[in-house]
Amino acid sequence: EINFKKGLNVFTGESGSGKSLILDSLNSLFGGTNIPLNHLIRPGENECLIQAIFEITPFVKNFLVNNNRFIPNNKLIISRNSFKKGSKIISKFTVNDKVVNKKFLSELGSLLIDFAGQNDTFLFNSQDYLRDILDENSSKKLKDLKINIQTIYKQISVLKKDIEVKLDNIQKNKDNYFANAKILQILEEANLTNSDEINLLKIKQQKLANNYELKNKLNLISSYLSNFGTENNSANSFISESIKHLTRLTKYDQSIQSLSDKLIDSQTQIEAVLLSITNYLESIDSEEDNLTEVQSRLFKLQNLEKTFSLELSSLIQKRDELRQIPSLDQSNEEIERLKIELTNLNSKFEKLLNQQSFNRQIVASKLEKLVSISLKELGLSNSKFAIRINKIEPTYHGSDFIQFLFSANPDQKLAPISSVISGGEMSRFLLALKFNLSKFTNTIFFDEIDNGLSGKSLLSTVNLIKKIACNQQILCITHHPLLASSADIHYKVQKTITDGLTSTTLKKLITRIDKQNELAELIGGGFEEASNYALTLLNKAAA
């Protein structure tokens, strides 16, 4: 467990003692890959826990609120627990015991700690990194512009895709449109209303085809049953006579009355049948359809089924679907409407892009001046620094191509910083940049930022680091006794091997003699002059 303090925390030790392990552990805590996943867990162990506690700054608090994270106190306990699961290694990230995803933790980490070292040169080739420097260290207006631009860019992308798909569909459907229109015309002319119409027509055809026989037979049956108008031997006349005889016999035996009642019921049923026959014959006479028309309609519908290889119900469904296909004019009108909407969005997008470029240029100009002043204070009196912003094809991030340009000498033209800056110059440039950026993070980690420096440039670098440390927590790995002697807290990093296992330990140097001895080791050690010079450095730093 290490308790870092506010101010300048310095780490010194022999090369290979594990100083960078501190940086790598913090990087891994926030999901970084400085330590490969398969190296996180020591051989023979099953898990690895990295944990750190941070105080919450106003910027961090706003970030947490915007991400719906409620922190009941003023501290963040961030953990990464990596453990073996079968042949895999799984990592679980938590903030105050609440599980979070890696993306969230990475974004949170950028607000908690800022890493800087000479190896950061490659970052200045990244447009994302350069954009963040300008956007994250600007006013709320520029940050709001960034959000609005990203929102409209998404809308434009979706709209363009929609137009592209619709145009593609129009082209595909163009060849089929007239064929579909012809099919729809045929189906509309067929006047399809009932999916069971063919079966109904077959029944009607059967009836009309046998109309003559139906009439003759039904008239004959009617004559068998009825005696209306004439005397004949019909069923009705025989039943009437039988009822008369039974009525007379009832005076001898009342039980016969039931027989008479049954015959009366039969007579009533026969009369009902006769009425139905009469109505049916009348309906045949009044039938408007004729056999030829029915057969023609049936043939037409059956021919449609054969032509399209679809049953009548499917043909009706097909017709309804074709009715929904927009006309070519309607499709073109929809495209034109979308194009107008796209034009309006592009116009709004262009205005926002211009505003973003203008505001970025303001931030860039201010940062240019401040960094240039700091570079001169750091001994680079002939250096020039400029931020160039050129227009490019708009993207999700805007339409600006940003370059950080640097020149160390008067006869050297400004060029992209990653291609012309030396290691020592990079150290001082990073320091000047970090010093002049808005103080979003409480902690900055400098990894051998003083490497390759000496003389006045080293002294000016140390003085600027001390100045930054007045307001922020600085963690710094160094091999220079001048910087180490200026530490508020000095840690000695040591590597030990016990039973074949390698461990890295930190010793907080508290006494003056411990600090003097460590500085003497950095100077070269082994002679009295080194110890005396170490004491001189401590006295000067304390003055």
Buried (B, 14 or more C-beta within 10 A) or exposed (E): EEEBEBBBBBBBBBEEBBBBBBBBBBBBBBBBEBBEEEEBBEEEEEEBEBEBEBEBBEBBBEBBEEEEBEBEEEEBBBBBBBBEEEEEBEBEBBBBEEEBEEEBBEEBBBBBBBBBBBEBBEBBBEBEBBBEBBBBBBEEEBEEBBEBBEEBBEBBEEBBEBBEEBBEEBEEBEEEBEEBEEBBEEBEEBEBEEBEBBEEBEEBBEBBEEBEEBBEEBEEEBBEBBBEEEEEEBBBBEBBEBBEEBEEEBEEEEEBEEBBEEBEEBBEEBEEBBEEBEEEBEEBEEEEEEBEEBBEBBEEBBEBBEEBEBEBEEBBBBBEEBEEBEEBEEBBEBBEEBEEBBEEBBEBBEEBBEBBBEBBBBBBEBBBEBBBEBBBBBBBEEBBBBBBBEEEEBEEBBBBEBBBBBBBEEEEEBEBBBEBBEEBBBBBBBBBBBBBBEBBBBBBBBBBBBBBBEEEBBBBBBEBBBEBBEEBBBBBBBBBBBBBBBBBBBBBBBBEEEEEEEEBEBEEBEEEEBBBBBBBBBBEEEEEEBBEBBBEBBEEBEE
